Each structure stands twice: as C-alpha cells, then as structure tokens.
C-alpha cells in the first residue's frame, strides 16, 4: 500500500502503483487538508471575482458568470475540452496520469471536494482507466485536453478501459457501484489545470529508460565477451581520471557484469607479452572499435541524463500545478502559471536524445557483430546455416536500422516548438505532453533494437560454443533468453520471436542495479 498525501512520492513508489498494481491509500489527515482547502475557497470566494470560479476561462476570463451557472460552468469546461484525437493512451500511461493528478490534488492547494481524490483512488485501485487520447495538449494551462477526458470519466461520461475491453463509463460505474463526481465549485478546472499527463507519462518513460540503460550495459558487456576484448577500457583506473559520475557508474556496472568471465582478456597477459614486440603486424587488434571500447564514455552521459530527468520530473510529480493556488496557510489565492510544463518538456527532450544515442550504440554494435569483415570472427549475419542458402540475422538488421533512423528523426526537440494558441492567451507553451509521447515512442523503438542485438549475441555465443566461459551474470541472461528464443539454423519468420524477447526485456526484473549499491 502506498499513501498518497503530503509525503514525497518516489519513482519506486510510482512504478509500484503503475506496474505492480500496488494499492493507494489516502490518510485521514491528508484528506482533512484537502477539505480545509475546499472550505476556505468556498468562504473566501464569496463576493469576489476569482478566476475559474465565477469567470470564464483563458481569454474568456473577462466575462463574469452568473451565480446560477457556476456549477454548469465546470461541466461545460470538461465537456468542451474533451476533444482529443489519435490513438488511446496505453492503460499504464493513463494510470500514471491519474497517480500524478491525485498526488497534486492531495497537496491541499486545489480547493476541491474530497470526492475528487477518493474517486481517483478508487479508479486507480480498481484498474479502471479512462479513455484518453494521444493528441490535444500543448502543455501550458496544463494538459487540458488529456485531463478533460479524465474529467469526463469522473463525471460519469465518456468511456473507460477495464480488463482490456472498452466500456461506457456509466456501465462500469454501475457495475462497481461507483458514484460519478459531483461538482461543488472548481472541480472541473482543478482536474484540467495541471501537468499531470506529461508528468505521469514522463515518470513511466524514466522507469523504462533506466531499464534500457541496464540492458545496454549488459549487452555491451556481452559484446566485449564474445569478441574477447581487453579489460582496460572499462577499468576503474582508466575511468576514474574522468570525473563524470555517469561514466564511472557505467564502468562499475560493466565490471560487475563481467566479473568471472573467462573470455575477457588482460592486456598485460596478451598484447604486452614479450613475443609481440617481434611482430610487424599484430594479429590481435591493439584497440577495439569505438562501439566496444567507448561504452563508458557513450553511456555515461545517458546515465547522467536519466538521473537528472528523474530528479526534475519527480519534483514535478510532488508539486502543486494548479492555477490559481488556494493557499489556506496564507489565507489567500494566488494566480500564476504553475500549470506550465517546461520543466517536464525539456527533460523529456533530453531523455529521448540520450536514449536515441543508446539506440545508435546498440545498432553499431549489432552491425559490427553481423559484418564478418569487421569482426573477423563470426560468419556473416551470425548465420549458423549454409552461407548463401541461409540468412541468419540478415533480415532483422533491416528492422534495427530503420527503427534507429526513426529515433534519430524523432529526436528533434519539442521544447523549442511552441505555437501560440487560445486567442494568443497561451502565447508560449511547453508542448510537454507531445515531448513525453515522442520520448515514449523512442523508448519503444529502442527496446526493439536492443532485442535484435540480444538475439544476435545469442547466435554468436552459439557459434563459439562459449557458454561455459561466460561470466555468471551473462550466462544467466543467455539461459533466460534462450528459453524464449531457441537457437536456430534454418530460416523461419522472426517477428514473433522479436516480440517475445522485447516483452521479456521490458518486463524483466532488475538484472543489474541502476543506482550504486551501498
């Protein structure tokens, strides 16, 4: 059980709810804080002009709304902005969005009835996910369109997904005896006005990025094993003279992965051997290609980028992103722009660029493995059959190459792509929800590429018959993957194998710790 309230929600807490179906609870004291905010707003707003309470929204805020229409105003806001398009967001992203919105509301600065928080809690715990569409939000004044579709479900309208099937919301509410939300004051605006869509999706992206980095380190290490690389490029002594945290952490991870390997060579025992000084041309490469030798330097910045993104987006997750902010402590209401998503947008752009570089590293390592002219060790395309008659991993390389190219195009930043709208009231926007969605696409693509790389490494190990020489950790990975992707010689369709390997990599338990162990 994870309490959502005034405490700090971590990435681990968030991931437990979204991926492991941990239940959320709302403590009595935290609900009282939400109720106090609601009651303060109700009394404070009497005989005052308060944005979103008795005015229109955005550029229409200059128009006063009559008392008899105040509640209908909130319904109008939700219904009018339920205008999304494109594909439905996957259920786990919607769940992340709901967790983010609930966490913001439970800070006690939204001025809403406790029914909002309690209904969100019940939907999260029941795995009932609103139908929310990809496109619509510009990430300023909040993720208005995505969150409007959340609001539409909360008032009992629209559609939900339950157990992977689509239903009218009211049908599921009736089945579970769930009462639709009652509008008391500013519930509509409080649901819409925030960064919770980009933040929820951003937290999921960070969780996936960590997993991608861990797998990239493992597969890069296995690449070094199968080519019998030297050990100095990931050594403590080489990397410590560079002061970057990420580079040194990647070196530590590689040393952990390769501990006990009988294939990695010590340069002092091989290339430094006295016999070599007599040779004019060395049979062994003095140094490996960059995609093998510079893993710590390439993945180090990726590590640092993920760490920074986690810090910033977790801060956003635990922040108040309403407008206005209902401040009971200071007995006042403050108008501003906490709904603006620039922090998340910039981190998502940086994250997708970093993961694209990780993807490019994987593709280059794959190319090295499949090209016998480069590796001078394996048959073309690690083909275990008859050359010219069988094709090995040749067909799959096309998929890896095209998918990497798409990531490179997707890496253009959304952060600098503001387009004014809303009658120029929103004259500079974050495009944060778009940034998070594109970053998600980059993550998905990269899992495809590293899955193809993993499959190819398995075939290389099969060619060398070196299973007993692998490190304990890489031998474990080899065994686990071979259970779902058996060795092959004859040509058969590989798309289902690819999907199984990809699903395994995406959902696997931690292979190697992202953070340094104490």
C-alpha positions in Angstrom: 0.0 0.0 0.0 1.3 3.5 -0.9 -0.1 6.5 0.9 -0.6 9.5 -1.4 -0.7 12.7 0.5 1.8 15.3 1.8 4.8 12.9 1.7 7.1 12.6 -1.3 6.2 10.0 -3.9 9.4 8.4 -5.4 9.9 6.8 -8.8 9.9 3.4 -7.0 6.5 4.3 -5.3 5.1 5.4 -8.6 6.3 2.4 -10.5 4.9 0.1 -7.8 1.5 1.5 -8.4 1.6 1.7 -12.2 3.4 -1.6 -13.0 2.8 -3.8 -9.9 -0.7 -2.7 -9.1 0.2 -1.6 -5.6 -2.9 -0.1 -3.9 -3.0 3.6 -3.0 -4.4 4.9 0.3 -5.4 8.4 1.4 -4.7 9.2 5.1 -7.4 10.9 7.2 -5.1 13.9 8.0 -4.3 14.4 4.3 -8.0 14.3 3.3 -8.7 16.9 6.1 -6.1 19.2 4.4 -7.9 18.8 1.1 -11.2 19.5 2.8 -9.8 22.6 4.5 -8.7 24.0 1.2 -12.2 23.4 -0.2 -13.9 25.1 2.7 -11.5 28.1 2.6 -12.1 28.6 -1.1 -15.8 28.5 -0.6 -15.8 31.2 2.0 -13.1 33.3 0.5 -14.6 33.5 -2.9 -17.9 34.9 -1.7 -18.4 38.4 -3.2 -15.0 38.2 -5.0 -14.0 37.7 -8.6 -12.0 34.5 -8.6 -10.7 33.1 -11.9 -12.4 29.9 -12.8 -15.0 30.2 -10.0 -17.2 32.9 -11.4 -15.4 33.9 -14.6 -14.8 32.3 -18.0 -11.5 30.6 -18.7 -8.4 31.7 -20.6 -9.1 34.7 -22.8 -12.7 34.5 -21.8 -11.9 35.3 -18.1 -13.0 38.9 -18.7 -16.6 37.6 -18.7 -18.4 37.2 -15.4 -20.5 34.1 -15.0 -23.8 34.4 -13.1 -24.4 32.6 -9.8 -27.0 30.2 -11.3 -24.5 29.0 -13.9 -21.4 28.5 -11.7 -21.7 24.7 -11.4 -22.7 24.2 -15.1 -19.6 26.3 -16.0 -17.4 23.4 -14.7 -19.3 20.8 -16.7 -19.0 23.0 -19.8 -15.2 23.2 -19.3 -14.8 19.4 -19.1 -17.1 18.6 -22.0 -15.9 21.3 -24.3 -12.2 20.3 -23.9 -12.8 16.6 -24.3 -11.5 16.9 -27.9 -8.6 14.6 -28.1 -7.6 12.6 -31.2 -5.2 9.8 -32.3 -4.7 6.5 -30.5 -5.8 5.8 -27.0 -3.0 6.1 -24.4 -2.0 2.7 -23.1 -3.6 1.8 -19.8 -0.3 2.1 -17.8 0.2 5.6 -19.0 -3.3 6.6 -18.0 -2.8 5.1 -14.6 0.4 7.1 -14.3 -1.5 10.3 -15.3 -4.1 9.6 -12.6 -1.5 9.0 -9.9 0.1 12.3 -10.8 -3.2 14.2 -10.7 -4.2 12.6 -7.4 -0.8 13.4 -5.9 -1.1 17.1 -6.9 -4.6 17.4 -5.5 -3.7 15.7 -2.2 -1.2 18.5 -1.6 -4.2 20.5 -0.4 -3.9 23.6 -2.7 -6.6 22.8 -5.2 -9.8 23.9 -3.4 -11.7 20.8 -4.4 -14.1 18.5 -2.6 -12.5 15.3 -1.2 -14.8 13.3 -3.6 -12.3 14.0 -6.4 -9.4 12.4 -4.5 -11.5 9.5 -3.3 -12.8 8.7 -6.8 -9.4 8.8 -8.4 -8.1 6.5 -5.7 -11.0 4.0 -6.4 -10.4 4.1 -10.1 -6.6 3.5 -9.7 -7.1 0.6 -7.2 -9.7 -1.0 -9.5 -7.6 -0.6 -12.7 -10.4 1.3 -14.4 -8.6 3.6 -16.9 -10.3 6.5 -18.7 -10.1 6.6 -22.5 -7.6 9.4 -23.1 -6.2 10.2 -26.5 -2.6 11.0 -27.5 -3.1 14.3 -29.2 -4.6 17.6 -27.9 -2.5 19.0 -25.1 0.0 21.8 -25.7 1.4 21.6 -22.1 0.5 25.1 -20.9 -2.5 25.9 -18.8 -2.0 22.3 -18.1 -2.5 19.2 -20.2 -6.1 20.5 -20.8 -7.3 18.0 -23.4 -5.9 14.8 -21.9 -7.1 15.8 -18.4 -10.5 16.9 -19.8 -11.0 13.2 -20.9 -10.1 12.2 -17.3 -12.7 14.7 -16.0 -15.3 13.4 -18.4 -15.0 9.9 -16.9 -15.0 11.3 -13.4 -18.5 12.9 -14.0 -19.7 9.5 -15.4 -19.4 10.2 -19.1 -17.1 9.1 -21.9 -15.5 5.6 -22.0 -13.1 3.5 -19.9 -11.0 0.5 -20.4 -11.4 -2.3 -17.9 -9.7 -5.7 -18.3 -8.5 -4.7 -21.8 -12.1 -4.0 -23.0 -13.8 -0.7 -23.8 -17.0 0.2 -21.9 -19.2 3.3 -21.5 -18.1 4.8 -18.2 -21.5 4.7 -16.6 -21.8 0.9 -17.3 -18.6 0.2 -15.3 -19.6 2.7 -12.6 -22.9 1.0 -12.1 -21.2 -2.5 -12.0 -18.9 -1.4 -9.2 -21.4 0.9 -7.5 -19.2 4.0 -8.2 -20.9 7.4 -7.9 -19.9 9.9 -10.5 -18.3 13.1 -9.3 -20.5 15.9 -8.1 -19.3 19.4 -9.0 -19.2 21.7 -6.0 -17.1 24.7 -7.1 -13.9 24.5 -9.2 -13.5 20.7 -9.6 -13.6 20.9 -13.4 -10.7 23.5 -13.5 -8.7 21.7 -10.8 -8.8 18.4 -12.8 -7.8 20.1 -16.1 -5.3 22.7 -15.0 -2.1 20.8 -14.4 0.9 19.0 -15.8 -0.3 15.5 -14.8 -0.5 13.9 -18.2 3.1 14.8 -19.2 4.3 14.1 -15.7 2.7 10.7 -15.4 4.0 9.7 -18.9 7.4 11.2 -18.0 7.7 9.1 -14.9 6.9 5.9 -17.0 9.5 7.0 -19.6 12.2 7.4 -16.9 11.4 4.0 -15.5 11.8 2.5 -19.0 14.9 4.5 -19.7 16.6 3.1 -16.6 15.8 -0.5 -17.8 17.1 0.3 -21.3 20.4 1.6 -19.8 20.8 -1.5 -17.6 20.2 -3.8 -20.7 22.5 -1.7 -22.8 25.3 -2.2 -20.3 24.6 -6.0 -20.1 24.5 -6.4 -23.9 27.6 -4.1 -24.4 29.4 -6.3 -21.9 28.4 -9.5 -23.7 29.6 -7.9 -26.9 33.0 -7.4 -25.3 32.9 -11.0 -24.1 32.2 -12.7 -27.5 34.9 -10.7 -29.2 37.3 -11.4 -26.3 38.1 -7.7 -25.7 40.7 -6.4 -23.4 39.6 -5.3 -19.9 41.3 -1.9 -19.5 38.7 0.2 -21.3 36.1 -0.3 -18.5 38.7 -0.5 -15.7 38.4 1.7 -12.6 41.9 3.1 -13.3 41.1 4.3 -16.8 37.7 5.8 -16.0 38.4 7.5 -12.6 40.6 10.1 -14.3 37.4 11.4 -15.9 35.3 13.0 -13.2 31.9 12.2 -14.7 29.6 10.3 -12.3 27.8 8.5 -15.2 31.0 7.3 -16.9 32.3 5.8 -13.7 29.0 4.2 -12.8 28.8 2.5 -16.2 32.4 1.2 -15.6 31.3 -0.2 -12.3 28.3 -1.9 -13.9 30.4 -3.4 -16.6 32.9 -4.8 -14.1 30.0 -6.3 -12.1 28.5 -7.9 -15.3 31.8 -9.3 -16.5 33.1 -10.5 -13.1 34.2 -14.1 -13.5 34.2 -14.1 -17.3 36.8 -16.4 -18.9 36.7 -14.6 -22.2 37.7 -11.1 -21.3 41.5 -10.7 -21.7 44.0 -8.9 -19.6 46.1 -6.7 -21.8 49.2 -7.4 -19.7 48.9 -11.1 -20.4 48.3 -10.8 -24.1 49.2 -7.7 -26.0 52.0 -6.8 -23.6 53.6 -10.3 -23.9 57.3 -10.0 -25.0 56.7 -12.2 -28.1 54.5 -9.5 -29.6 57.3 -7.0 -29.9 58.9 -9.0 -32.7 55.8 -8.8 -34.9 55.4 -6.3 -37.7 51.7 -6.8 -38.0 49.7 -7.8 -34.9 47.0 -10.4 -35.3 45.1 -9.1 -32.4 43.6 -5.6 -32.7 45.5 -3.2 -30.4 42.3 -1.4 -29.6 38.6 -2.4 -30.3 36.2 -0.3 -32.3 34.7 2.6 -30.5 31.3 0.9 -30.1 33.0 -1.7 -27.9 35.8 0.4 -26.4 33.9 3.6 -25.6 30.9 2.2 -23.8 31.5 4.1 -20.6 32.0 7.4 -22.4 28.9 6.9 -24.6 26.5 5.5 -21.9 27.9 7.7 -19.1 26.0 10.9 -20.3 22.9 8.7 -20.8 23.1 7.7 -17.2 23.5 11.3 -16.0 20.6 12.4 -18.2 18.3 9.8 -16.7 19.3 10.8 -13.2 18.6 14.4 -13.9 15.3 13.7 -15.5 14.2 11.6 -12.6 15.1 14.4 -10.2 13.2 17.0 -12.1 10.1 15.0 -13.0 9.8 13.6 -9.5 9.9 17.2 -8.2 7.1 18.0 -10.6 5.1 14.9 -9.5 5.2 16.2 -5.9 4.4 19.8 -6.8 1.3 21.8 -7.0 0.5 22.7 -10.6 -2.9 24.4 -10.3 -4.0 27.9 -11.2 -5.0 29.6 -9.1 -3.3 28.1 -6.0 -5.6 28.0 -3.0 -3.3 28.8 0.0 -5.0 28.2 3.3 -1.9 28.9 5.3 -1.7 32.5 4.0 -5.4 32.8 3.7 -5.1 33.9 0.1 -5.4 32.8 -3.5 -2.5 33.3 -5.9 -2.9 33.4 -9.7 0.0 32.4 -11.9 1.3 29.7 -14.2 2.2 26.6 -12.2 0.4 24.6 -14.9 3.2 25.4 -17.4 5.1 22.2 -18.3 8.6 23.5 -19.4 10.4 21.5 -16.8 9.0 18.2 -17.9 9.1 19.1 -21.6 12.9 19.9 -21.6 13.7 16.7 -19.6 11.7 14.5 -22.0 13.6 16.0 -25.0 16.9 15.5 -23.3 15.9 11.9 -22.3 14.8 11.0 -25.8 18.1 12.3 -27.3 20.1 10.3 -24.8 18.1 7.1 -25.4 18.5 7.6 -29.2 22.2 7.7 -28.6 21.9 4.5 -26.7 19.9 3.0 -29.6 22.6 4.1 -32.0 25.3 2.4 -29.9 23.2 -0.8 -30.0 22.8 -0.6 -33.8 26.6 0.0 -34.3 27.4 -3.0 -32.0 24.9 -5.1 -34.0 26.5 -4.0 -37.3 29.9 -5.0 -36.0 28.6 -8.4 -34.9 26.9 -9.1 -38.2 29.7 -7.9 -40.5 32.4 -10.6 -40.8 34.8 -8.1 -42.5 34.7 -6.0 -39.3 34.8 -8.7 -36.6 36.8 -11.3 -38.5 35.4 -13.8 -36.0 31.8 -14.8 -37.0 30.1 -15.9 -40.2 28.1 -13.1 -42.0 25.0 -12.2 -40.0 26.0 -14.8 -37.4 24.5 -17.3 -39.9 24.7 -20.8 -38.4 23.5 -22.4 -41.6 24.8 -22.7 -45.1 26.1 -19.3 -46.4 24.2 -18.1 -49.4 21.4 -20.6 -48.7 20.5 -19.5 -45.2 20.4 -15.9 -44.0 20.8 -15.9 -40.2 20.0 -12.4 -38.7 20.3 -10.6 -42.1 16.6 -9.8 -42.3 16.4 -8.5 -38.7 19.2 -6.0 -39.3 16.9 -4.0 -41.6 14.4 -3.6 -38.8 17.1 -2.4 -36.4 18.5 0.1 -38.9 15.2 1.6 -39.9 14.0 1.8 -36.3 17.2 3.6 -35.3 16.8 6.0 -38.1 13.2 6.8 -37.0 14.6 7.6 -33.5 17.1 10.0 -34.9 14.3 11.9 -36.7 12.1 11.8 -33.6 14.9 13.4 -31.5 14.1 16.9 -32.8 13.1 18.8 -29.6 9.5 19.7 -28.9 10.7 22.2 -26.2 11.5 24.8 -28.8 8.5 24.2 -30.9 6.0 26.5 -29.2 3.0 27.6 -31.2 0.7 30.3 -29.8 -3.0 29.5 -29.5 -6.1 30.1 -27.4 -6.5 33.6 -28.9 -2.8 34.2 -28.1 -3.5 34.0 -24.4 -1.2 30.9 -24.4 1.4 32.7 -26.4 4.3 30.5 -25.3 3.6 26.8 -24.4 5.7 23.8 -23.4 4.4 21.0 -25.7 5.2 18.8 -22.7 2.7 16.1 -23.4 3.9 15.8 -27.0 7.5 15.6 -25.7 6.6 12.8 -23.3 4.7 10.9 -26.0 7.5 11.1 -28.5 10.0 10.1 -25.8 7.8 7.1 -25.2 8.0 6.2 -28.9 11.8 6.4 -28.8 11.8 4.1 -25.8 9.6 1.5 -27.6 11.8 1.7 -30.7 14.9 1.2 -28.6 13.6 -1.9 -27.0 13.1 -3.3 -30.5 16.7 -2.5 -31.5 18.3 -3.9 -28.3 16.1 -7.0 -28.6 17.5 -7.7 -32.1 21.0 -7.1 -30.7 20.3 -9.6 -27.9 19.1 -12.2 -30.3 22.2 -11.8 -32.5 24.5 -12.1 -29.5 22.9 -15.4 -28.6 23.6 -16.7 -32.0 27.2 -15.5 -31.7 27.6 -17.4 -28.5 26.2 -20.5 -30.1 28.7 -20.2 -32.9 31.6 -20.0 -30.5 30.1 -22.7 -28.1 31.5 -20.5 -25.3 28.6 -20.7 -22.9 30.8 -22.2 -20.1 33.2 -19.3 -20.4 30.7 -16.5 -19.9 30.5 -14.7 -16.6 27.9 -16.0 -14.2 25.6 -13.0 -14.9 25.9 -13.1 -18.7 25.4 -16.9 -18.6 22.2 -16.3 -16.6 21.0 -13.8 -19.2 21.9 -16.2 -22.0 19.9 -19.0 -20.4 16.9 -16.9 -19.7 16.7 -15.6 -23.3 17.3 -19.0 -24.8 14.2 -20.2 -23.0 12.1 -17.9 -25.2 14.3 -17.7 -28.2 15.9 -21.0 -29.1 19.0 -21.3 -31.3 18.1 -21.6 -35.0 19.8 -22.7 -38.2 17.0 -22.9 -40.7 15.2 -19.7 -41.8 11.9 -19.1 -40.1 9.9 -15.9 -39.5 11.4 -14.0 -36.6 8.7 -11.3 -35.9 7.1 -13.3 -33.1 10.5 -14.2 -31.5 11.3 -10.5 -31.6 8.1 -9.6 -29.8 8.7 -12.2 -27.1 12.3 -11.1 -26.5 11.2 -7.4 -26.4 8.4 -8.2 -23.9 11.0 -10.0 -21.7 13.4 -7.1 -21.7 10.6 -4.6 -21.0 9.1 -6.5 -18.1 12.1 -8.3 -16.6 13.2 -7.9 -13.0 16.3 -5.9 -12.4 19.4 -7.6 -13.9 21.9 -5.1 -12.6 21.3 -2.2 -10.3 20.9 1.2 -11.9 22.0 3.0 -8.7 25.2 2.2 -6.9 24.6 -0.2 -4.1 25.6 1.0 -0.6 
